[in-house]
Amino acid sequence: MKKIAVILLGMGLLWTGFAAAQPSHAKLVYPAAARDKVVNNYFGAQVAAPYQWMENLDSPTVKQWVDAENKLTFSYLDKIPERQAVRQRLKQLWNYEKLSVPQMQAGRLFFSKNSGLQNQSVVYEQHGASGKPRELLDPNSLSPNGDIALLDYAPSDNGRLLAYALSQGGSDWETLHVRDLADGKTLMDEVRYVKFSGISWTRDDKGFFYSRYPAPPPGQAISDRVRDQVLYYHRIGTPQSQDKLIYSRPDLPEWIVGGEVSEDGRYLFVVLANGTSPNNELYYADLGDPEHPNVAAAIQPLFTKNDAAYSPIGNLGDMLFLQTTRDAPRDKIVSFKLADPEHWRTLVPETHNVIQNSLMAHHQIVVQYLADVKSRLQLFSSSGKPEGRVSLPGIGSVAGLSGRNDSKELYYGFTSYLYPTTVYRYDLASGKQAVFFKPRLTFDPSRYQTRQVFYHSKDGTRIPLFITYRKGLKLNGKNPTLLYAYGGFDISITPGFSPLVPVWLEMGGVYAVANLRGGGEYGEAWHQAGMLGRKQNVFDDFVWAAKYLIAQKYTSPRKLAIWGYSNGGLLIGATITQHPELFGAAYAGAGVMDMLRYQKFSGGALWAPEYGTSSDPKAFKWLIKYSPLQNVKAGVCYPPTIITTSDHDDRVVPSHSYKFAAAMQHDQGCGNPVLIRVETQTSHNYMPTDKRIIQWSDIWAFLAYNLGITRAPDRK
């Protein structure tokens, strides 16, 4: 660490500075956004929808408004003195080698690697832990500007073929291709209209299972509502029109269906889920001889009540090992004969800690626990006997876990807020482990520390909060602080590294992350406490995190910024409309802002189990109370706010952000800016590195500027 610190000081890259007075704002003149007289009737309640015309994403009027908004936003950002310094430092911190946790296949390791600033990571293989990496697929050569995204890949069982998914602008719509790894040539196979799907090969390498939807209407791929997903099998060398339909449920048009082949190639497991609900139904097919599988084998039921999560983690012959929440909201591991699923044996019982992930490796059960939002790895025999722990490098998160029954090697990634993901190799036979890959940064984490504290929410619930800051920080209420959270969909937000965090820390900031209800940090009960009619708990948890930071004098309202993305963007929208006085700045990324109409577009209906929909009179009553768009009020002084979305976002369609930005700009009761930044040829979860650095530096600069921060390079 000393060497890194010397290099940083020599290059003049460390930042110091002071908190200046809050910037004064002249009221911006926003682009005109027509307000029509559309009113929607919900069970007798008349709800005005003046910006509903913005749902027509191909409308010339919408495009003109977006162009004008971008022009205003970039004009504002151009005037922030620290913007270029933030961008330069973020680029420097981003420029380090990154490696995914490798997956094992045919005695080889397959992984993605990014040299630092490549727009997309490159796919490699190597023979064993000490082999020489060989490049297999470089998506940057397919699209130098990153417009064509590589979203997924899967090597065949013998490692000779690679199926991979490409997408225009990172849209959720994928087209699958196949590459021969011996000569690097792309085969004729092209599988279209794939969305929310995996790729699972049969053992004979002659084809793979995948899930697709009907083709969307021309010109409506982004916003058209998806229905009727079907599981297919594609045989290599044949046109998609000949693909075999494996499983469909036309009686459940909004449900997700997926298929995965067991490691030994004997079984196909079919999962059927009601959208994003954590519960699922589970089926299987006996494919027979793995070298000559019968892909037309009958699909047989295992669990069909949709009463819990049922996730196969491996098998030994006809004995299936399963992670489930049935009668165990924090999960347990069971085993049973496929012919007799109801007579199972509990191998790893439910405990106070949540089982976040598990797999079979070397005929052992590897269990990844979450204990107060910190990872643990525990080993069990196939009969459930405890066989010790994998010693982790410290307090943080296991970020990726990979193993197979036919190998003694286990690979896992480990990360925290101050340390980037390091990949480890663990020998399950000897218990020895070694670093497989360790990144190197131009950042000295020894100057900073992370604390985990617990605070009480509005109703007294105990909530975890991680706070990262420079050692020796004075608790005087003057520290610019950035608070992040998500709170939904059973997703656990665990400690993890991002170059964004050290940039904020080096600017003198405090970075805080709250683990709200709605996530999976404490199991299904924690999730259910923040969904459907209990969603307000999520917003209260977030607000009380802010109040804790203020009460403990980490910061003050004018020095506190908040941010969130997707469901987290909804969190920001709801929070600033409920408590605008509590924050000095806000960033809402790709948020679900119109809770009354989200289910009408793209995959929005898949979220109905989490949110409920306005077509249900009971759900309408709770949605209308917190939906950000419908709760913007004229004359209220909202904090400086920046909103982002992408023109190819077919997950949370951009009209959510358009309508919310227009409403806030129209009703803003003071001079605080409300800006929207719309990126092109990107999507909800994809953005090439160069655009990502530029956008995030703009966001960080906006938040810093509006908290009154100025910074200059420290050249001492």
N, C-alpha and C positions, 0 to 999 in steps of 0.2 A: 504493500500500500504506500510505503514511503516513496518508492520510485514513481508511482503514478502521481502522487502529490507534487513531486519535483517537476515532472513533465508538465503538469497543469500550470504550475506557477510560472515555469519558464515560457510557456506559450501564451500566458496572460489570459487564461480561459475561465478562471474562477470569477464569479460575480459577487460584488457587494453593493450596497446601496442604502437608501433610506426611504421611509414611507412619507411621501409628500401629501399635501392636502388633496382631498377628493377633487377630481377635475370638474370644472363647471361646464354645463352643456347648454348650448343654444338649441332650442327646439328644432329638430330636424323636419324638413319638408319631405314627407313620404310620397312615393308614387301613388297615384290615384287608384283605388280598388273599388270598383262599382259595388254598391250594396243593393241587391235586388230584394223583392218582397216575398220571397219564398218562405212559407211557414209550414212546418211539419206537425202533424197531429199524432200525439202519443197518448192514447187512451183518454182523450179529452183535454190533454195539456197541449197548448199551442206553443211551439218552439220555433222562434225565428231562425232562419238559416240564410243570412244575406250573402254568404260567400260560397254557397253550394255550387255555383258555376265553376269554381276552381277545381272541381272533381274531374272536369273534362281536360285531361292533361295535354291533349293535342290541340286545344283551342288556341288560335293565334293571340287572343286577348290574354290568356294565361301566360303564354310565352313572352309577350311584351312586358307584362307585369314582372315576371321573373327577371328578365333582362334589366329592367329599370331598378329592381331591388338590389340585384348584384352590383350594379353601377354605384348605387348609393352606399352599399356596404363597403366596397373596396375603396371608395373615396374616403370614408370614415377611417378605415384601417390604415390607409396610406399616411394619415396624419399622426399615428401613434409613434412617438420617437423610438421606443424600445422594440418595435416590431421586427426589424431586421436583425437586431442582436439576439432576440429570442429564436428567430429562425436559424441563425448561424449556429447557436449553441445546441439547439435541438438536433440539427443535422449532424453535428459532431458526436453527440451522445448516441444517436441512432446508428452510427457507423461502426458497428461491431459485428463479428460473425455470430450467426444464430443457427442452431441445429435442432430439429425436431427429435422427439424420442423415437428411436428406430423400431420398426416392426420386422419380425423375423419370418422368413419364408424360404424354403428349400435351402437351408443352411446359409442364407445370406441376410444381410441387414439392408432394409430400404428406409430412406429418410430424406427429408428436405433440408437444404442448407441455403442460407443467404449470406453472401460475403459482407454485407453491411448495408449498402444503399441500393441493392438491386431492387427493381420494382416488384419482382416476385421471386419466391424461393425456387431453387432448382432441385429436381429429384435425382437422387444418387442411389447406388447400391455398392456394397462391399462384402467380401467374404470374411466373416468373423470380425471380432473386435479389433484385430490388428491389421486387417486387410486394407488395400488401397482403394479409396472411393473412385467409382466410375460414374460419369454423368450419363443419365438416362433421358431426361427430358428437361429442356430449358424453356419455360413459357415466355421468357423475355425475347427469345428468337422468333416466337410466333407473333408477338405484339410488343415491339420496343417501347411503346408509350403506355403499355399496360391495359389497353382497351379490351383485350381478350384475356379473361381470367382463368387460371387453373384452380379449380375448386376442390378437386378430389382425385385420388388415384388408388389403384389396387392391383398389386402383382398377382399373377396366376399362381396356382399351387406349386408348380415346378419352377416358377420364376422366369419362364421364357417369354411371357407376354405381360403387358401392362395396360390395363384399362384406365382411362382418365377422363375427367369431366371438364369441358371448356364452357365458358359463358361469356356472352357479350356484356361488357361493362359490369361483370360480377352479378348479373341478375340471378335469381334463384332458378331460372330456367337453364338447364344444362343439356349439352349434347355430348354423348359418350363416344370416345374413339379408342382404338386399340393399336398399340405399338409392339412390333417384334423386337425384343431386346437384343437379339443376336446381331441383327444388321441395322437396327435403328429405324427401320422403315415403318411407316404408318399403314395399317391394313385398310381394306375397303370399308370396314364396318363403321357405321354411323347410326347412333341410336338417339333419337330426338324426343323432346317433350318430357324430359326427366326433371323431376323436382321433388325435394325433400326425400331423397333416396340414398341408399347405400349401393355398393357394388360388391357382390359376393360370388366368387367363382366356384364351379364344381371341381372336384378333385382331378378329373380327367383333362382339365384345361381347355375344354371344348366350348365353354360358354359361361355366362354369369347371370345371376338374378338381379333385377332392378325394378324400380317403381316409377310409373309415369302417369300423367294425366292426359285427357284428350287435348288435342291441339287448340290453343286459344284462338279466338276470332282474329282475323288480320288487323293489325294496328292496336290490339288491346292486350298485348302480352303483359304489360306492367300492371294494369288495374283490373283486368278481368278476374272475377271470382273463380277460384279453382274448386272442382268437385270431381268425385268419382275416380280416386286414385286406384290403380290396378297393379298387381305384381306380375311381372313377365320374366321369361327366360330367353336370353339371346344366344344363339349358337353362332360361333365365329365363322365368318365366311358366307353368311346368309343375310339377305336384306331384312330390315326391321319388320317389314310386312309379314314375314314368316315367323316372327317371334311367338313363343307359346305363352298363352295366358295361363297363369298358375293359380291366382286367387283374386277374386273381386267380391265386393259387397255392395251391390247397387242399392240395397236397403239402408245403407249407412253412408250416404254420399260425402259427408264431411269428415269421415274418419281416415286416418293414415294407415297404410298397410306396407309392411316391409318384410324382407326375407333374408336370412343369414344361414349359411352352410356351416355345420359343425367342423371343428378342426380336422377330424378324421375323415370328413367327406361323406359320412354315412347318413346324416340327417339334415333336413331343411327345417328351420324354425321360422314360423310366420307370426309376426306381431301385428295386432290390430289395436289401434288406439284412437280414442275420441279426441282428435286434435292434439292440443298440447297437454292434455290431462296426463298426470304421472301414472295413472292406472292403465292397464291394457288387458286384452285377451291374448292367449297364446295357443298356437296350433303347431303341428309338426307333420312332416312326411318322411317316411323311411325310403331313402333313395336306393337302397340295396347296395350292390357292389360299388364302392367309391370310384373304381377305375372304369366302370360302365354304369353310371348312375341313371336311374329311371326318373327323369325330371317330371314325368307325368304321374308320379306316385300320388295316391290319394292323400288329401290333407285331412288330418285327424285332430280332434279337439283335445286340449289339455286343461285349460282354464278359460271359461267363457262367460263369467259373471261380471267382468269389468269392475271387480271389487277391490283390486290391489294392483301393485306393480309386480310383474313376473318377468325376470330377466335371466335367461340362460347364461351361465358363465363357463361352462365346459361339460364334457361328458367322458366317462370311462365305459366304453361299450354302450349298453342300453341304460346305464345309470346316468341320469341327468343331475347336474348341480345347478342350483337356482338361487339367485338373490331375490328376495320378495319382501313386500311390506304387509302381507296378509297376517293380521294379528300381531304386527310388529312395525309400528309407524317409523321406527328408526332403522329398519331393515334387519334381516337375518339371512343365513345361508342354510338351505335344505338340500336333501338329495332324495331321489325316488326312481323307481323303475318306470320307464316310459309307458309301459302297459298298465301301470297302476299309480297314477299321479296323486291321488287323494291320500295315499298312505306314504307320507314322507317322513323322513327323519331329520330333525333339526341338528345341524352340525355346528353352526356358529350362532348362538342365540343372540337375541336383541340385547343391547346394553344401553347405558346412558349416552354413549357416543354413537354418532350416526355412521353407518356404513355408506361411504360415498361412492366406492367403486370396489370391484373384486374381479378376480380371474383365476383360472387354473394354470399352473406352471409347474413342470417337473412332478406332476401328480400331486401337487400341493395346492392348497387354497391360499391365495394372497388377498388380504383384506386391507383396503385403504379406509381408515377411520377418519372422522372429523371430530376432534375434541375441542370444544370452545373455539371453533373456526381455525384450528391448527391440525395439520396432518399427522397421522401415525400409520405405519405399515406393520401388520401382524401376519404371521404365518401359521397355518394349520395343516395337519395331515388331511388326507382325503376322508378320514373317518371323523374329523373334527377335533383331533387332539392338538392343543396349543404347542407350537414349535418355535416360539421365540419371536422377536421383533427384528425388523430391518432398521438398523441405527441410521437415523436421518441426520443430515449435516447441522441442523439447528431448528429453530422455530420458524415455520413457514408452510409452504404448500407443496404437495406432490403434484406436479404438472405433467401428467402423462404417465401411463403404466403399460408395459408391454411384456408378454411372456407366452410360452407355449408348453403344452404337456410333453412334447417330444424334445424339449431343451431344458438344460439346467440354468440357462441365463435369464435373468430378469433385468429389464431396463426401466429406469424411471427418471423423470425430471424433477428438480427441486428449485424453488424460487421463493423470494420474499420481496417486500417493498424496496429494499436496498440492494438486493443481489439478483442479477439476471439468471435465467434458467440454466442450470448446470445439469448435464446428463450423467447418470451413474449406471454402472454395470454391477449387478449383484449375482454371485454364484450360489445357487440354491443348494448345491451339494456340500460346499465347504463353508458357507456363511461369510465368505470374503467379498468385499466390494472395492471398486476402484472408479476413479473418474474416467468416463468415456469421452466427455467433451466439456470444456470449461471456457466460457467467453472472457474476453478482456475489454475493459471499459476505460475511458478517459474520465473517470469519476472516482472520488475517494469516499466510500461509504462510512469510513471510520469517523467522519465529522458529524454523523447524524445518528439518530436512534429511533426505534419504533416502540411505542408502548401500546399495550392493550388494556383498555379500561372498560368499565361497565356502568351504564347510566340507566335510569328508570324513565320509561315513556309515560305518556299521559295517564294511562290506566295502571301504572305501577310495574309493567312488564320490564324485566331486566334485559337490556340490549347491549351487545358487544360493540366496541368502537376502537379501531386502530388509529393511532395518531403518530405521524412521522414528522420529525423536525430536527433542526440543528441542535447539537448538544450545547447546554448552557442557555437555552432560550429563556427569556424573561417573560413571566406571565403577567403582563401589564395591560392586556386587552388591546394592544396595538398591532398584533401580528397579522399580516394578511393570510387568510386561511381559506383553503379549498376543501369542501366537503362533498364526497361522492357516495352514492348508494344505488341500489337497483330494486330489490324488494318485490320479487315476483317469480312465477313459473317454476318454483321449487329449485331455483338456481342459487347455489352458494357462492358468495363473493369472498374468496380467500386471498391471503397475501400473495401478491405477484408483482413482478418487476415490469415497469414501462419506462422508457426514456423520458416520458412526460414528468414523472415524479421528481427526479433529480433536477430537471430544469426549474420546476417550481421551488424546490428547496434552495437551490442556489440563488434564487431571487429573494431569499429571505422569508419564504413562505412556509406555512404549516400545511401538511396534507393529511386529511382525515377520511376514513372509510367506515360507514356504519352498516351493520349487518341486520337489516330490518326484517320484520315478519313478512311472510310472502315468499321468502327464499327457502332454501333447504338446509340451512345451517344446523337446525335442531330437529330435523325429520319432518314427516308429513304434517304433524300437528302445527308446527311452526309455519309451514306453507299455508295450511288452511286458515290460519289466523290472519292472513293478509290477502285473501282472495274473495271473490264474489261480494257479498254484502258486508264483508269485514275489511274491504280494501282501505277504508279510512284509517285503519290501524297503521298501515304502511306510511301514510303521510304524517300521521302523528309521531311515529317513531323517528322520522327524519327531522321534523321540526324540533323535537325534544333533544335530538343530537346537537342541533344548532344551539339550542338553549344551554345545553351542558357546556359546550365550548365557550360560550359567552360567560356563563356563570363562573367557570374555572379560569377565566381571564386569558385563555389562549387568544381570544380575538374579541371583536365587538361587531354589532350588526353592519356597520359601514365598512368593516374590513373582512366580512365573510362572504365568500362566493360559493355557489353550489353548481354541481353539474351532474348530468345523467344522460343515458343514451337508450333509445328504443323504449322499453317499458320504464327505464330510468328517465327517459325524456318526458314521459307521462308524469312521472314523479315530480320533475321540476315544474312542469306546467301546472299541476295541481297545487304544488307548494307555494309558488309565487302568486297564484290567484287567491289562495287562502290566507297567506301571511306575507304580503308584499313588503311590509315594514321591517322584516327581519333580516334582509340580505342587501349586500352592497353590489352584487352582480350575479348573473345567472347564465348558464349555458344549457340549452335543451337540444339534444341531438336526435333527429329522426323519431320524435316522440309520437305516441298514439294520443292525439289531441282531441279528436272528435269521438267520444265514447258512444255516441248514439248511432254512428253510421260506419264504424270500423269494419263490421262484419260483412259489409257489402262489396268489399274490394279484395282482390288477390287472395292471399291465404288468411285474411282476417278472421273468417268464420272459425278457423282452427283454434282461436283464442277464446271462444265462447265458454269452455269449461272453466277458464280462469276468471273472466270478467263478468259473464252473463251478457245478454244482449237486450237492446231496447224493444225488441218484439215481445218480451216477457214483461208484463206490467209490474211484477215485483222487482225485477232487475232494473227496469227503467227508473224506479224511484231512487235507487242508490246511485245509478250512473249519472243522472242529471245533477246530483248534488256535488260531484267532484270533477266531471268532465271539463278539462281546461277550457275548451272553446266556449262552452255555454256559461262559463263562470267569469269571463272577462267583464269587468264593470267600468262604465264610462266615468271618467274623472278621478279614478284611482291612480296614485303614483306608483307605478311598478318599477322594480329595480332595473338598471341597465341589463339588457338581455340580448344574447345572440342565439339564433336558431339556425341549425344546419339540416340539410336534407340532400338527397341525390336524385338526379332525374331518372335513373334506372332502378330506383328502389322499389322493387315489387314485393317487399316484405311489409314495410309500413309505407304505403304510397305517399308521395310528396305532398298531396293535397292536404294531409293533416297539418303539416308545417305551414303551408301556404295560408290556410284559413286562420290558423292561430296567430300568425304574424300579422295578417291584415287586421284582425280584430284588436290585437294589442296596440298596433299603431294608431288605429282609429280612436281607441278609448283611452290611450295613455294620458294621464292627468298632469304630467310634469315634463321636464326637458330630458329625462333619462332616455337614452337611445334604445330602440327596439329594432334589431337588424336581423335579416335572414340571408344566409349564404348558401347558394345552391350549386353543388358540384355537378359536373357532366361526366358521362361514361364511367360512373361508379355506382355502387348499390349500397344495400343496407350493411352488409358485412364485408364488403370488399372495396379497397382503394389501393392503387399502386403506391409504392413507397414515396415517390417524389410528391404526389398530390397529398398524401397523408401528412408528410412533414409540413408542407405549406399550410394546409388547413389547420392542423393543430397549433402551429405557431401563431396563426391568426387568432385562434380562440384564446390561447394563453395570453397573448398580448392584449386582447380586448379585456379579459378579466383583470389582468394586472393593472392596466391603465385605469380601469374604473374602480379599482380598490386604492388608487393613488400611489402606485409603485413606480419608481424610476430605477433603472439599473444601468451601470456601465461596466465594462470589463475591468477586473482587478489586475493591474499590471505590476503589483508589488513583487 
